[in-house]
Amino acid sequence: MARVVVDVMLKSEILDPQGEAVLGALPRLGVNNVKSVRIGKRVEIEFDDAETAAAVEEQSQIIADRLLANPVIENFTVSVPGEDAA
Amino acid sequence: MARVVVDVMLKSEILDPQGEAVLGALPRLGVNNVKSVRIGKRVEIEFDDAETAAAVEEQSQIIADRLLANPVIENFTVSVPGEDAA
């Protein structure tokens, strides 16, 4: 299956105001035992079926590095659903 | 480990302009074999270590359903890294 998931998260030393906002809202839902919330992007890329696994992997790395993530403040991981857990 | 990942994606019948924009930019990177790109949110929630797995799972469902996802246009999945793949 030529489907790839790229997860892009802010580096741990970078402040995440969106996550902080969610964290601050949790007590209103009655949830008081959460230490941290971090919010990032999940990108699902579907390749043509004809592609080899190696080509898909390589091109996903290029797409993530050059287009999806800002390497100054973000980390990314490329995974194939069903093969590799987050 | 009391860490949970909530993935929130637009439902497949909902137009994803952000994904379309990325798809449109791919040929500039020399990538011409991608069929679709969908972009959603990945939320990492860290609970206090004292919590049981069942309580963490239940509260994560509540957080995802009421705070993180808009059930009209979005689906979400709750997973525990290392235990369950995307």
Backbone of each chain as nested JSON, in Angstrom:
{
  "chains": [
    {"id": "A", "residues": [
      {"number": 1, "name": "MET", "atoms": {"N": [0.849, -1.2, 0.0], "CA": [0.0, 0.0, 0.0], "C": [0.885, 1.25, 0.0]}},
      {"number": 2, "name": "ALA", "atoms": {"N": [0.686, 2.102, -0.979], "CA": [1.575, 3.251, -1.126], "C": [1.032, 4.452, -0.355]}},
      {"number": 3, "name": "ARG", "atoms": {"N": [0.87, 4.256, 0.944], "CA": [0.348, 5.337, 1.766], "C": [1.35, 5.619, 2.878]}},
      {"number": 4, "name": "VAL", "atoms": {"N": [1.648, 6.903, 3.071], "CA": [2.676, 7.304, 4.026], "C": [2.098, 8.369, 4.944]}},
      {"number": 5, "name": "VAL", "atoms": {"N": [2.494, 8.32, 6.21], "CA": [2.068, 9.343, 7.156], "C": [3.294, 10.118, 7.626]}},
      {"number": 6, "name": "VAL", "atoms": {"N": [3.224, 11.436, 7.504], "CA": [4.295, 12.294, 8.02], "C": [3.735, 13.062, 9.212]}},
      {"number": 7, "name": "ASP", "atoms": {"N": [4.37, 12.889, 10.366], "CA": [3.98, 13.635, 11.558], "C": [4.976, 14.747, 11.788]}},
      {"number": 8, "name": "VAL", "atoms": {"N": [4.471, 15.958, 11.912], "CA": [5.336, 17.115, 12.133], "C": [4.992, 17.716, 13.493]}},
      {"number": 9, "name": "MET", "atoms": {"N": [5.958, 17.731, 14.387], "CA": [5.728, 18.289, 15.726], "C": [6.752, 19.383, 16.009]}},
      {"number": 10, "name": "LEU", "atoms": {"N": [6.336, 20.383, 16.781], "CA": [7.287, 21.387, 17.242], "C": [8.352, 20.713, 18.103]}},
      {"number": 11, "name": "LYS", "atoms": {"N": [9.59, 21.166, 18.005], "CA": [10.635, 20.632, 18.879], "C": [10.259, 20.908, 20.336]}},
      {"number": 12, "name": "SER", "atoms": {"N": [10.764, 20.06, 21.221], "CA": [10.311, 20.126, 22.616], "C": [10.703, 21.441, 23.285]}},
      {"number": 13, "name": "GLU", "atoms": {"N": [11.767, 22.079, 22.796], "CA": [12.178, 23.338, 23.427], "C": [11.412, 24.549, 22.889]}},
      {"number": 14, "name": "ILE", "atoms": {"N": [10.55, 24.319, 21.903], "CA": [9.771, 25.418, 21.328], "C": [8.406, 25.498, 22.022]}},
      {"number": 15, "name": "LEU", "atoms": {"N": [8.035, 26.705, 22.432], "CA": [6.74, 26.905, 23.086], "C": [5.605, 26.587, 22.116]}},
      {"number": 16, "name": "ASP", "atoms": {"N": [4.58, 25.895, 22.625], "CA": [3.438, 25.509, 21.8], "C": [2.168, 26.148, 22.374]}},
      {"number": 17, "name": "PRO", "atoms": {"N": [1.85, 27.357, 21.925], "CA": [0.714, 28.085, 22.515], "C": [-0.619, 27.379, 22.285]}},
      {"number": 18, "name": "GLN", "atoms": {"N": [-0.749, 26.697, 21.151], "CA": [-1.998, 25.99, 20.85], "C": [-2.197, 24.851, 21.859]}},
      {"number": 19, "name": "GLY", "atoms": {"N": [-1.121, 24.132, 22.132], "CA": [-1.194, 23.063, 23.126], "C": [-1.466, 23.607, 24.52]}},
      {"number": 20, "name": "GLU", "atoms": {"N": [-0.844, 24.74, 24.836], "CA": [-1.075, 25.363, 26.147], "C": [-2.534, 25.772, 26.309]}},
      {"number": 21, "name": "ALA", "atoms": {"N": [-3.124, 26.26, 25.226], "CA": [-4.528, 26.679, 25.271], "C": [-5.437, 25.488, 25.557]}},
      {"number": 22, "name": "VAL", "atoms": {"N": [-5.148, 24.361, 24.9], "CA": [-5.942, 23.156, 25.139], "C": [-5.753, 22.692, 26.581]}},
      {"number": 23, "name": "LEU", "atoms": {"N": [-4.507, 22.705, 27.032], "CA": [-4.213, 22.301, 28.412], "C": [-5.002, 23.156, 29.409]}},
      {"number": 24, "name": "GLY", "atoms": {"N": [-5.059, 24.446, 29.131], "CA": [-5.777, 25.352, 30.024], "C": [-7.275, 25.13, 30.021]}},
      {"number": 25, "name": "ALA", "atoms": {"N": [-7.793, 24.548, 28.937], "CA": [-9.244, 24.338, 28.825], "C": [-9.678, 23.012, 29.436]}},
      {"number": 26, "name": "LEU", "atoms": {"N": [-8.747, 22.111, 29.708], "CA": [-9.115, 20.765, 30.163], "C": [-9.872, 20.743, 31.489]}},
      {"number": 27, "name": "PRO", "atoms": {"N": [-9.513, 21.569, 32.486], "CA": [-10.271, 21.527, 33.742], "C": [-11.758, 21.788, 33.559]}},
      {"number": 28, "name": "ARG", "atoms": {"N": [-12.114, 22.545, 32.539], "CA": [-13.54, 22.791, 32.261], "C": [-14.263, 21.527, 31.827]}},
      {"number": 29, "name": "LEU", "atoms": {"N": [-13.495, 20.536, 31.326], "CA": [-14.091, 19.238, 30.97], "C": [-14.006, 18.264, 32.135]}},
      {"number": 30, "name": "GLY", "atoms": {"N": [-13.477, 18.721, 33.258], "CA": [-13.337, 17.84, 34.407], "C": [-12.088, 16.983, 34.354]}},
      {"number": 31, "name": "VAL", "atoms": {"N": [-11.14, 17.356, 33.493], "CA": [-9.898, 16.588, 33.377], "C": [-8.772, 17.381, 34.045]}},
      {"number": 32, "name": "ASN", "atoms": {"N": [-8.224, 16.83, 35.123], "CA": [-7.227, 17.586, 35.898], "C": [-5.886, 16.878, 36.021]}},
      {"number": 33, "name": "ASN", "atoms": {"N": [-5.703, 15.801, 35.279], "CA": [-4.502, 14.99, 35.476], "C": [-3.614, 14.948, 34.237]}},
      {"number": 34, "name": "VAL", "atoms": {"N": [-3.676, 15.989, 33.426], "CA": [-2.841, 16.041, 32.225], "C": [-1.655, 16.958, 32.488]}},
      {"number": 35, "name": "LYS", "atoms": {"N": [-0.47, 16.479, 32.139], "CA": [0.745, 17.253, 32.374], "C": [1.075, 18.173, 31.215]}},
      {"number": 36, "name": "SER", "atoms": {"N": [0.908, 17.653, 29.983], "CA": [1.239, 18.504, 28.843], "C": [0.444, 18.093, 27.611]}},
      {"number": 37, "name": "VAL", "atoms": {"N": [0.231, 19.068, 26.742], "CA": [-0.422, 18.836, 25.457], "C": [0.436, 19.504, 24.385]}},
      {"number": 38, "name": "ARG", "atoms": {"N": [0.781, 18.749, 23.347], "CA": [1.531, 19.314, 22.225], "C": [0.733, 19.047, 20.955]}},
      {"number": 39, "name": "ILE", "atoms": {"N": [0.614, 20.048, 20.125], "CA": [-0.186, 19.905, 18.913], "C": [0.688, 20.108, 17.681]}},
      {"number": 40, "name": "GLY", "atoms": {"N": [0.6, 19.151, 16.766], "CA": [1.351, 19.243, 15.516], "C": [0.485, 18.866, 14.341]}},
      {"number": 41, "name": "LYS", "atoms": {"N": [1.141, 18.559, 13.232], "CA": [0.418, 18.229, 12.009], "C": [0.571, 16.75, 11.682]}},
      {"number": 42, "name": "ARG", "atoms": {"N": [-0.481, 16.182, 11.132], "CA": [-0.405, 14.83, 10.584], "C": [-0.752, 14.921, 9.107]}},
      {"number": 43, "name": "VAL", "atoms": {"N": [0.151, 14.466, 8.261], "CA": [-0.054, 14.559, 6.817], "C": [-0.103, 13.153, 6.238]}},
      {"number": 44, "name": "GLU", "atoms": {"N": [-1.183, 12.842, 5.556], "CA": [-1.313, 11.538, 4.906], "C": [-1.085, 11.709, 3.41]}},
      {"number": 45, "name": "ILE", "atoms": {"N": [-0.087, 11.016, 2.884], "CA": [0.268, 11.133, 1.473], "C": [-0.01, 9.808, 0.782]}},
      {"number": 46, "name": "GLU", "atoms": {"N": [-0.757, 9.872, -0.302], "CA": [-1.059, 8.653, -1.05], "C": [-0.33, 8.675, -2.389]}},
      {"number": 47, "name": "PHE", "atoms": {"N": [0.546, 7.7, -2.59], "CA": [1.314, 7.619, -3.83], "C": [0.61, 6.708, -4.821]}},
      {"number": 48, "name": "ASP", "atoms": {"N": [1.021, 6.829, -6.088], "CA": [0.561, 5.872, -7.093], "C": [0.982, 4.474, -6.683]}},
      {"number": 49, "name": "ASP", "atoms": {"N": [0.146, 3.511, -6.975], "CA": [0.426, 2.147, -6.532], "C": [1.68, 1.565, -7.162]}},
      {"number": 50, "name": "ALA", "atoms": {"N": [2.057, 2.097, -8.33], "CA": [3.182, 1.515, -9.057], "C": [4.521, 1.768, -8.368]}},
      {"number": 51, "name": "GLU", "atoms": {"N": [4.564, 2.708, -7.442], "CA": [5.837, 3.076, -6.825], "C": [6.399, 1.969, -5.925]}},
      {"number": 52, "name": "THR", "atoms": {"N": [7.713, 1.838, -5.914], "CA": [8.352, 0.897, -4.992], "C": [8.395, 1.515, -3.594]}},
      {"number": 53, "name": "ALA", "atoms": {"N": [8.516, 0.66, -2.581], "CA": [8.553, 1.139, -1.203], "C": [9.738, 2.074, -0.978]}},
      {"number": 54, "name": "ALA", "atoms": {"N": [10.869, 1.762, -1.604], "CA": [12.064, 2.58, -1.409], "C": [11.873, 3.98, -1.999]}},
      {"number": 55, "name": "ALA", "atoms": {"N": [11.261, 4.05, -3.181], "CA": [11.037, 5.347, -3.822], "C": [10.042, 6.178, -3.007]}},
      {"number": 56, "name": "VAL", "atoms": {"N": [9.009, 5.517, -2.502], "CA": [8.009, 6.211, -1.69], "C": [8.653, 6.795, -0.44]}},
      {"number": 57, "name": "GLU", "atoms": {"N": [9.47, 5.982, 0.205], "CA": [10.175, 6.419, 1.42], "C": [11.062, 7.627, 1.137]}},
      {"number": 58, "name": "GLU", "atoms": {"N": [11.82, 7.537, 0.048], "CA": [12.765, 8.604, -0.275], "C": [12.031, 9.902, -0.607]}},
      {"number": 59, "name": "GLN", "atoms": {"N": [10.979, 9.776, -1.424], "CA": [10.245, 10.983, -1.806], "C": [9.493, 11.583, -0.62]}},
      {"number": 60, "name": "SER", "atoms": {"N": [9.016, 10.734, 0.29], "CA": [8.336, 11.253, 1.479], "C": [9.292, 12.063, 2.339]}},
      {"number": 61, "name": "GLN", "atoms": {"N": [10.52, 11.572, 2.451], "CA": [11.528, 12.317, 3.214], "C": [11.766, 13.697, 2.589]}},
      {"number": 62, "name": "ILE", "atoms": {"N": [11.846, 13.731, 1.258], "CA": [12.075, 15.009, 0.565], "C": [10.9, 15.954, 0.801]}},
      {"number": 63, "name": "ILE", "atoms": {"N": [9.683, 15.428, 0.636], "CA": [8.485, 16.262, 0.816], "C": [8.433, 16.814, 2.241]}},
      {"number": 64, "name": "ALA", "atoms": {"N": [8.683, 15.937, 3.223], "CA": [8.598, 16.363, 4.622], "C": [9.653, 17.413, 4.93]}},
      {"number": 65, "name": "ASP", "atoms": {"N": [10.859, 17.168, 4.466], "CA": [11.969, 18.043, 4.806], "C": [11.852, 19.403, 4.138]}},
      {"number": 66, "name": "ARG", "atoms": {"N": [11.433, 19.415, 2.869], "CA": [11.475, 20.669, 2.125], "C": [10.152, 21.418, 2.13]}},
      {"number": 67, "name": "LEU", "atoms": {"N": [9.047, 20.698, 2.36], "CA": [7.751, 21.359, 2.186], "C": [6.927, 21.388, 3.474]}},
      {"number": 68, "name": "LEU", "atoms": {"N": [6.927, 20.29, 4.226], "CA": [5.973, 20.175, 5.332], "C": [6.518, 20.704, 6.651]}},
      {"number": 69, "name": "ALA", "atoms": {"N": [7.792, 20.49, 6.904], "CA": [8.344, 20.869, 8.2], "C": [9.295, 22.046, 8.067]}},
      {"number": 70, "name": "ASN", "atoms": {"N": [9.347, 22.861, 9.095], "CA": [10.36, 23.895, 9.204], "C": [11.441, 23.35, 10.132]}},
      {"number": 71, "name": "PRO", "atoms": {"N": [12.583, 22.943, 9.579], "CA": [13.568, 22.221, 10.4], "C": [14.158, 23.052, 11.531]}},
      {"number": 72, "name": "VAL", "atoms": {"N": [13.956, 24.365, 11.497], "CA": [14.469, 25.197, 12.585], "C": [13.674, 24.953, 13.876]}},
      {"number": 73, "name": "ILE", "atoms": {"N": [12.37, 24.762, 13.734], "CA": [11.539, 24.639, 14.942], "C": [10.766, 23.325, 15.015]}},
      {"number": 74, "name": "GLU", "atoms": {"N": [10.826, 22.515, 13.953], "CA": [9.991, 21.308, 13.935], "C": [10.792, 20.047, 13.637]}},
      {"number": 75, "name": "ASN", "atoms": {"N": [10.353, 18.941, 14.211], "CA": [10.846, 17.609, 13.853], "C": [9.758, 16.892, 13.069]}},
      {"number": 76, "name": "PHE", "atoms": {"N": [10.181, 15.957, 12.212], "CA": [9.168, 15.149, 11.538], "C": [9.551, 13.685, 11.561]}},
      {"number": 77, "name": "THR", "atoms": {"N": [8.548, 12.826, 11.482], "CA": [8.781, 11.4, 11.328], "C": [7.937, 10.907, 10.162]}},
      {"number": 78, "name": "VAL", "atoms": {"N": [8.527, 10.02, 9.369], "CA": [7.824, 9.412, 8.241], "C": [7.539, 7.968, 8.604]}},
      {"number": 79, "name": "SER", "atoms": {"N": [6.287, 7.545, 8.473], "CA": [5.967, 6.157, 8.799], "C": [4.95, 5.612, 7.816]}},
      {"number": 80, "name": "VAL", "atoms": {"N": [4.95, 4.308, 7.694], "CA": [3.977, 3.631, 6.838], "C": [2.958, 2.961, 7.738]}},
      {"number": 81, "name": "PRO", "atoms": {"N": [1.678, 3.357, 7.652], "CA": [0.667, 2.811, 8.561], "C": [0.622, 1.286, 8.488]}},
      {"number": 82, "name": "GLY", "atoms": {"N": [0.539, 0.665, 9.653], "CA": [0.468, -0.784, 9.705], "C": [1.824, -1.442, 9.806]}},
      {"number": 83, "name": "GLU", "atoms": {"N": [2.872, -0.697, 9.445], "CA": [4.218, -1.251, 9.511], "C": [4.98, -0.696, 10.702]}},
      {"number": 84, "name": "ASP", "atoms": {"N": [4.748, 0.59, 10.982], "CA": [5.569, 1.285, 11.956], "C": [4.661, 2.132, 12.843]}},
      {"number": 85, "name": "ALA", "atoms": {"N": [4.748, 1.952, 14.151], "CA": [3.93, 2.758, 15.055], "C": [4.508, 4.156, 15.18]}},
      {"number": 86, "name": "ALA", "atoms": {"N": [3.711, 5.071, 15.709], "CA": [4.188, 6.425, 15.958], "C": [5.259, 6.36, 17.04]}}
    ]},
    {"id": "B", "residues": [
      {"number": 1, "name": "MET", "atoms": {"N": [3.481, 3.866, 30.355], "CA": [3.69, 5.261, 29.956], "C": [2.332, 5.917, 29.683]}},
      {"number": 2, "name": "ALA", "atoms": {"N": [2.046, 7.017, 30.359], "CA": [0.727, 7.633, 30.235], "C": [0.734, 8.676, 29.121]}},
      {"number": 3, "name": "ARG", "atoms": {"N": [1.05, 8.203, 27.921], "CA": [1.1, 9.137, 26.799], "C": [0.148, 8.653, 25.715]}},
      {"number": 4, "name": "VAL", "atoms": {"N": [-0.658, 9.593, 25.223], "CA": [-1.701, 9.238, 24.272], "C": [-1.578, 10.16, 23.065]}},
      {"number": 5, "name": "VAL", "atoms": {"N": [-1.843, 9.615, 21.889], "CA": [-1.833, 10.424, 20.675], "C": [-3.238, 10.445, 20.086]}},
      {"number": 6, "name": "VAL", "atoms": {"N": [-3.735, 11.647, 19.847], "CA": [-5.033, 11.801, 19.187], "C": [-4.779, 12.369, 17.792]}},
      {"number": 7, "name": "ASP", "atoms": {"N": [-5.204, 11.632, 16.775], "CA": [-5.096, 12.117, 15.397], "C": [-6.463, 12.593, 14.937]}},
      {"number": 8, "name": "VAL", "atoms": {"N": [-6.512, 13.82, 14.47], "CA": [-7.774, 14.398, 13.998], "C": [-7.631, 14.693, 12.517]}},
      {"number": 9, "name": "MET", "atoms": {"N": [-8.459, 14.048, 11.695], "CA": [-8.396, 14.267, 10.247], "C": [-9.773, 14.696, 9.741]}},
      {"number": 10, "name": "LEU", "atoms": {"N": [-9.769, 15.532, 8.714], "CA": [-11.025, 15.874, 8.053], "C": [-11.642, 14.606, 7.471]}},
      {"number": 11, "name": "LYS", "atoms": {"N": [-12.966, 14.501, 7.518], "CA": [-13.631, 13.359, 6.885], "C": [-13.318, 13.362, 5.396]}},
      {"number": 12, "name": "SER", "atoms": {"N": [-13.355, 12.161, 4.797], "CA": [-12.882, 12.046, 3.417], "C": [-13.752, 12.837, 2.437]}},
      {"number": 13, "name": "GLU", "atoms": {"N": [-15.022, 13.07, 2.796], "CA": [-15.892, 13.811, 1.873], "C": [-15.757, 15.328, 2.016]}},
      {"number": 14, "name": "ILE", "atoms": {"N": [-14.941, 15.77, 2.99], "CA": [-14.745, 17.203, 3.19], "C": [-13.508, 17.657, 2.419]}},
      {"number": 15, "name": "LEU", "atoms": {"N": [-13.652, 18.758, 1.681], "CA": [-12.533, 19.3, 0.913], "C": [-11.426, 19.765, 1.855]}},
      {"number": 16, "name": "ASP", "atoms": {"N": [-10.178, 19.474, 1.499], "CA": [-9.031, 19.844, 2.331], "C": [-8.129, 20.781, 1.531]}},
      {"number": 17, "name": "PRO", "atoms": {"N": [-8.37, 22.088, 1.605], "CA": [-7.611, 23.031, 0.772], "C": [-6.121, 23.052, 1.097]}},
      {"number": 18, "name": "GLN", "atoms": {"N": [-5.796, 22.82, 2.377], "CA": [-4.389, 22.822, 2.768], "C": [-3.654, 21.652, 2.091]}},
      {"number": 19, "name": "GLY", "atoms": {"N": [-4.309, 20.496, 2.103], "CA": [-3.728, 19.337, 1.427], "C": [-3.628, 19.554, -0.067]}},
      {"number": 20, "name": "GLU", "atoms": {"N": [-4.646, 20.169, -0.641], "CA": [-4.622, 20.455, -2.084], "C": [-3.47, 21.385, -2.439]}},
      {"number": 21, "name": "ALA", "atoms": {"N": [-3.206, 22.353, -1.565], "CA": [-2.114, 23.296, -1.817], "C": [-0.772, 22.572, -1.82]}},
      {"number": 22, "name": "VAL", "atoms": {"N": [-0.604, 21.656, -0.863], "CA": [0.642, 20.885, -0.82], "C": [0.76, 20.012, -2.069]}},
      {"number": 23, "name": "LEU", "atoms": {"N": [-0.351, 19.374, -2.431], "CA": [-0.355, 18.524, -3.629], "C": [0.063, 19.331, -4.861]}},
      {"number": 24, "name": "GLY", "atoms": {"N": [-0.451, 20.551, -4.957], "CA": [-0.134, 21.397, -6.097], "C": [1.315, 21.849, -6.126]}},
      {"number": 25, "name": "ALA", "atoms": {"N": [1.955, 21.85, -4.969], "CA": [3.348, 22.31, -4.891], "C": [4.349, 21.193, -5.148]}},
      {"number": 26, "name": "LEU", "atoms": {"N": [3.9, 19.944, -5.101], "CA": [4.83, 18.816, -5.201], "C": [5.615, 18.76, -6.519]}},
      {"number": 27, "name": "PRO", "atoms": {"N": [5.001, 19.047, -7.67], "CA": [5.783, 18.995, -8.914], "C": [7.006, 19.9, -8.89]}},
      {"number": 28, "name": "ARG", "atoms": {"N": [6.947, 20.985, -8.139], "CA": [8.114, 21.868, -8.039], "C": [9.283, 21.189, -7.332]}},
      {"number": 29, "name": "LEU", "atoms": {"N": [8.969, 20.165, -6.533], "CA": [10.029, 19.391, -5.879], "C": [10.446, 18.193, -6.73]}},
      {"number": 30, "name": "GLY", "atoms": {"N": [9.843, 18.063, -7.899], "CA": [10.165, 16.92, -8.747], "C": [9.4, 15.665, -8.395]}},
      {"number": 31, "name": "VAL", "atoms": {"N": [8.329, 15.824, -7.618], "CA": [7.522, 14.662, -7.215], "C": [6.213, 14.69, -7.993]}},
      {"number": 32, "name": "ASN", "atoms": {"N": [6.013, 13.679, -8.863], "CA": [4.847, 13.696, -9.749], "C": [3.942, 12.48, -9.597]}},
      {"number": 33, "name": "ASN", "atoms": {"N": [4.185, 11.686, -8.583], "CA": [3.457, 10.426, -8.468], "C": [2.6, 10.349, -7.215]}},
      {"number": 34, "name": "VAL", "atoms": {"N": [2.157, 11.493, -6.72], "CA": [1.307, 11.512, -5.533], "C": [-0.139, 11.722, -5.96]}},
      {"number": 35, "name": "LYS", "atoms": {"N": [-1.02, 10.893, -5.42], "CA": [-2.436, 10.99, -5.774], "C": [-3.194, 11.958, -4.885]}},
      {"number": 36, "name": "SER", "atoms": {"N": [-2.911, 11.909, -3.581], "CA": [-3.633, 12.827, -2.695], "C": [-2.823, 13.133, -1.445]}},
      {"number": 37, "name": "VAL", "atoms": {"N": [-3.101, 14.3, -0.886], "CA": [-2.489, 14.723, 0.374], "C": [-3.612, 15.22, 1.281]}},
      {"number": 38, "name": "ARG", "atoms": {"N": [-3.666, 14.712, 2.498], "CA": [-4.652, 15.18, 3.482], "C": [-3.895, 15.632, 4.721]}},
      {"number": 39, "name": "ILE", "atoms": {"N": [-4.271, 16.789, 5.233], "CA": [-3.559, 17.327, 6.39], "C": [-4.509, 17.465, 7.575]}},
      {"number": 40, "name": "GLY", "atoms": {"N": [-4.081, 16.917, 8.703], "CA": [-4.873, 17.014, 9.924], "C": [-3.998, 17.378, 11.102]}},
      {"number": 41, "name": "LYS", "atoms": {"N": [-4.534, 17.127, 12.297], "CA": [-3.816, 17.485, 13.517], "C": [-3.349, 16.236, 14.248]}},
      {"number": 42, "name": "ARG", "atoms": {"N": [-2.201, 16.333, 14.859], "CA": [-1.717, 15.278, 15.741], "C": [-1.537, 15.904, 17.117]}},
      {"number": 43, "name": "VAL", "atoms": {"N": [-2.215, 15.363, 18.113], "CA": [-2.16, 15.923, 19.468], "C": [-1.553, 14.884, 20.4]}},
      {"number": 44, "name": "GLU", "atoms": {"N": [-0.478, 15.257, 21.075], "CA": [0.158, 14.361, 22.04], "C": [-0.211, 14.815, 23.443]}},
      {"number": 45, "name": "ILE", "atoms": {"N": [-0.85, 13.93, 24.183], "CA": [-1.316, 14.268, 25.536], "C": [-0.541, 13.427, 26.538]}},
      {"number": 46, "name": "GLU", "atoms": {"N": [0.048, 14.093, 27.52], "CA": [0.79, 13.37, 28.548], "C": [0.036, 13.446, 29.87]}},
      {"number": 47, "name": "PHE", "atoms": {"N": [-0.349, 12.284, 30.378], "CA": [-1.085, 12.222, 31.635], "C": [-0.138, 12.001, 32.801]}},
      {"number": 48, "name": "ASP", "atoms": {"N": [-0.62, 12.278, 34.009], "CA": [0.137, 11.921, 35.208], "C": [0.371, 10.421, 35.214]}},
      {"number": 49, "name": "ASP", "atoms": {"N": [1.533, 10.021, 35.695], "CA": [1.9, 8.605, 35.661], "C": [0.976, 7.746, 36.52]}},
      {"number": 50, "name": "ALA", "atoms": {"N": [0.339, 8.366, 37.5], "CA": [-0.475, 7.581, 38.431], "C": [-1.755, 7.037, 37.791]}},
      {"number": 51, "name": "GLU", "atoms": {"N": [-2.137, 7.578, 36.633], "CA": [-3.4, 7.18, 36.025], "C": [-3.384, 5.745, 35.501]}},
      {"number": 52, "name": "THR", "atoms": {"N": [-4.516, 5.071, 35.606], "CA": [-4.631, 3.743, 35.003], "C": [-4.845, 3.873, 33.501]}},
      {"number": 53, "name": "ALA", "atoms": {"N": [-4.539, 2.816, 32.773], "CA": [-4.688, 2.837, 31.316], "C": [-6.142, 3.071, 30.918]}},
      {"number": 54, "name": "ALA", "atoms": {"N": [-7.068, 2.479, 31.677], "CA": [-8.49, 2.637, 31.343], "C": [-8.941, 4.085, 31.515]}},
      {"number": 55, "name": "ALA", "atoms": {"N": [-8.496, 4.72, 32.598], "CA": [-8.879, 6.115, 32.848], "C": [-8.289, 7.039, 31.789]}},
      {"number": 56, "name": "VAL", "atoms": {"N": [-7.048, 6.762, 31.409], "CA": [-6.387, 7.572, 30.384], "C": [-7.142, 7.458, 29.07]}},
      {"number": 57, "name": "GLU", "atoms": {"N": [-7.492, 6.245, 28.708], "CA": [-8.228, 5.999, 27.467], "C": [-9.575, 6.734, 27.474]}},
      {"number": 58, "name": "GLU", "atoms": {"N": [-10.281, 6.622, 28.59], "CA": [-11.608, 7.24, 28.68], "C": [-11.517, 8.763, 28.603]}},
      {"number": 59, "name": "GLN", "atoms": {"N": [-10.557, 9.329, 29.348], "CA": [-10.446, 10.786, 29.344], "C": [-9.951, 11.299, 27.996]}},
      {"number": 60, "name": "SER", "atoms": {"N": [-9.104, 10.522, 27.338], "CA": [-8.637, 10.936, 26.015], "C": [-9.789, 10.995, 25.024]}},
      {"number": 61, "name": "GLN", "atoms": {"N": [-10.688, 10.015, 25.121], "CA": [-11.861, 10.024, 24.245], "C": [-12.699, 11.282, 24.489]}},
      {"number": 62, "name": "ILE", "atoms": {"N": [-12.88, 11.642, 25.761], "CA": [-13.668, 12.834, 26.098], "C": [-13.005, 14.092, 25.55]}},
      {"number": 63, "name": "ILE", "atoms": {"N": [-11.682, 14.195, 25.763], "CA": [-10.947, 15.374, 25.288], "C": [-11.048, 15.485, 23.768]}},
      {"number": 64, "name": "ALA", "atoms": {"N": [-10.84, 14.367, 23.083], "CA": [-10.856, 14.381, 21.621], "C": [-12.235, 14.759, 21.102]}},
      {"number": 65, "name": "ASP", "atoms": {"N": [-13.247, 14.163, 21.696], "CA": [-14.602, 14.355, 21.192], "C": [-15.12, 15.761, 21.466]}},
      {"number": 66, "name": "ARG", "atoms": {"N": [-14.82, 16.297, 22.653], "CA": [-15.427, 17.565, 23.029], "C": [-14.57, 18.78, 22.736]}},
      {"number": 67, "name": "LEU", "atoms": {"N": [-13.239, 18.559, 22.638], "CA": [-12.361, 19.727, 22.557], "C": [-11.55, 19.762, 21.261]}},
      {"number": 68, "name": "LEU", "atoms": {"N": [-11.039, 18.602, 20.839], "CA": [-10.058, 18.606, 19.743], "C": [-10.689, 18.478, 18.369]}},
      {"number": 69, "name": "ALA", "atoms": {"N": [-11.739, 17.67, 18.256], "CA": [-12.326, 17.422, 16.942], "C": [-13.698, 18.073, 16.822]}},
      {"number": 70, "name": "ASN", "atoms": {"N": [-14.008, 18.477, 15.622], "CA": [-15.36, 18.913, 15.295], "C": [-16.05, 17.734, 14.612]}},
      {"number": 71, "name": "PRO", "atoms": {"N": [-16.938, 17.048, 15.335], "CA": [-17.478, 15.79, 14.8], "C": [-18.305, 15.951, 13.524]}},
      {"number": 72, "name": "VAL", "atoms": {"N": [-18.67, 17.169, 13.192], "CA": [-19.423, 17.385, 11.951], "C": [-18.522, 17.16, 10.727]}},
      {"number": 73, "name": "ILE", "atoms": {"N": [-17.281, 17.575, 10.827], "CA": [-16.395, 17.501, 9.657], "C": [-15.143, 16.67, 9.89]}},
      {"number": 74, "name": "GLU", "atoms": {"N": [-14.906, 16.237, 11.129], "CA": [-13.644, 15.554, 11.415], "C": [-13.857, 14.205, 12.094]}},
      {"number": 75, "name": "ASN", "atoms": {"N": [-12.951, 13.277, 11.814], "CA": [-12.857, 12.017, 12.546], "C": [-11.625, 12.067, 13.435]}},
      {"number": 76, "name": "PHE", "atoms": {"N": [-11.655, 11.321, 14.54], "CA": [-10.428, 11.237, 15.335], "C": [-10.16, 9.794, 15.737]}},
      {"number": 77, "name": "THR", "atoms": {"N": [-8.88, 9.509, 15.974], "CA": [-8.489, 8.215, 16.52], "C": [-7.59, 8.458, 17.722]}},
      {"number": 78, "name": "VAL", "atoms": {"N": [-7.799, 7.654, 18.758], "CA": [-6.982, 7.739, 19.96], "C": [-6.087, 6.512, 19.988]}},
      {"number": 79, "name": "SER", "atoms": {"N": [-4.786, 6.717, 20.142], "CA": [-3.881, 5.569, 20.18], "C": [-2.792, 5.797, 21.212]}},
      {"number": 80, "name": "VAL", "atoms": {"N": [-2.239, 4.701, 21.682], "CA": [-1.125, 4.763, 22.631], "C": [0.139, 4.374, 21.874]}},
      {"number": 81, "name": "PRO", "atoms": {"N": [1.126, 5.273, 21.764], "CA": [2.321, 4.981, 20.974], "C": [3.001, 3.713, 21.45]}},
      {"number": 82, "name": "GLY", "atoms": {"N": [3.438, 2.909, 20.489], "CA": [4.118, 1.667, 20.827], "C": [3.173, 0.501, 20.977]}},
      {"number": 83, "name": "GLU", "atoms": {"N": [1.903, 0.795, 21.189], "CA": [0.933, -0.283, 21.376], "C": [0.09, -0.468, 20.124]}},
      {"number": 84, "name": "ASP", "atoms": {"N": [-0.239, 0.664, 19.5], "CA": [-1.209, 0.64, 18.408], "C": [-0.697, 1.531, 17.288]}},
      {"number": 85, "name": "ALA", "atoms": {"N": [-0.566, 0.978, 16.097], "CA": [-0.118, 1.796, 14.98], "C": [-1.256, 2.67, 14.466]}},
      {"number": 86, "name": "ALA", "atoms": {"N": [-0.88, 3.695, 13.675], "CA": [-1.897, 4.533, 13.048], "C": [-2.565, 3.694, 11.98]}}
    ]}
  ]
}
